[in-house]
Amino acid sequence: MSKHKKKKNRPEDQERLNAEVSAVTEEISPAEEEAPESAETPAEAEEITEPAEEASTEAPAETAAEEESSGEEKAEEEKKEPKKKERREEKSAEKQKAKAEKKEEFAERKISESENKKLHERFKFDWELEENLIEALDEDAAELAEPEENEPEPIEVHTISFAQAAQTVFGLFVLVFSIVGVIATGFKIADVVKQRKDNSAQIAYFEDFIMPLVASDAPIFDGAQSLNEDVVITAACWDIIFNPSVHYEFSGGAYSVSYLDVDRRITKLFGPGLSYTHKTVGDVDLTFEYDEDTGMYTIPAYPRSPAYFADIAGMSETESGSIELTVCYRLPITNWIESVDAVEKTMIYTLVPTDSEYNVTAIRIGEVMSEAN
């Protein structure tokens, strides 16, 4: 708000103030009229002496007239004396009345001047306050009339059609279901992670258990009786490589293992009752030699890298009590170092619990990544 301008005494304000003062004066003057009259002022003294002076001037005139007139005139004058006396009394009364009127006027004028001064001082603050308020209101009104530069633009109200409302509702439904789906997926992932964490020891056991079949890249089968004897013996030899016994004879970088120990490894993996003949198995890169005379297998302690490394991605239990493992086949980077490479394929293993451990009863294809690519 701008600063107030210097106040000016406007005629209408002065007239209004004078009217207020007059009203207050009329209220005060009757009370003061009843007060005893003060001593006469010099002006009143002059008015009082006027009759005496007039009498003195009239006396010589009458004396001269009497000297010149005759006795008859004196008699006539004596007759007229009462009338003159009455006129003098009337004049004296008129003068007294005029004197009283002047006295009253003087008292009223004196009272008015003092009361005006008092009333001016009394209403000065109210008058100045009123002037300030009027000026402030005038300035605010002028400022409010001017448009502000930063005044926001008026908001346009648009009506929403039924189609727009339907689209909005449908969008809200989609958004809600999306949020629910994300939350459900998060809970599912959390459950899988928790389950995997809780079953980490069991998963590690199963990875070690099926590693001989993954390393030898065993073919799919449904029932161990249908397996070729070469696959069975090769898987047993790989199990000896991953879990050697301290009782094996070691020479020339290889273990000398009895066929009886190979039989125990086959029973451990596939269960009892399989039909096979001990013999030399393998290929040019890796061979497990069998000596029929001694009944001993020569198994390299540090052969070439296994075909794949096992990484169990899922584990579930069926209604029959068997366990199904989702096994990811990963390619090795170097010899005897776990792979961090991409998944080559996924196989499903079926394990049946026994009195001590488990037996592999079936292998089937889950997904082949290389073919998908």
Secondary structure, 3 states (H helix, E strand, C coil): CCCCCCCCCCHHHHHHHHHHHHHHHHHHHHHHHCCCCCCCCHHHHHHHHHHHHHHHHHHHHHHHHHHHCCHHHHHHHHHHHHHHHHHHHHHHHHHHHHHHHHHHHHHHHHHHHHHHHHHHHHHHHHHHHHHHHHHHHHHHHHHHHCCCCCCCCCCCCCCCCHHHHHHHHHHHHHHHHHHHHHHHHHHHHHHHHHHHHHCHHHHHHHHHHHHHHHHCCCCCEECHHHCCHHHHHHHHHHHHHHCCCCCCEEECCEEEEEHHHHHHHHHHHHCCCCCCCCCCEECCCCEEEEECCCCEEEEECCCCCCCCEEEEEEEEECCCCCEEEEEEEECCCCCCCCCCCCEEEEEEEEEEECCCCEEEEEEEEEEEHHHHC
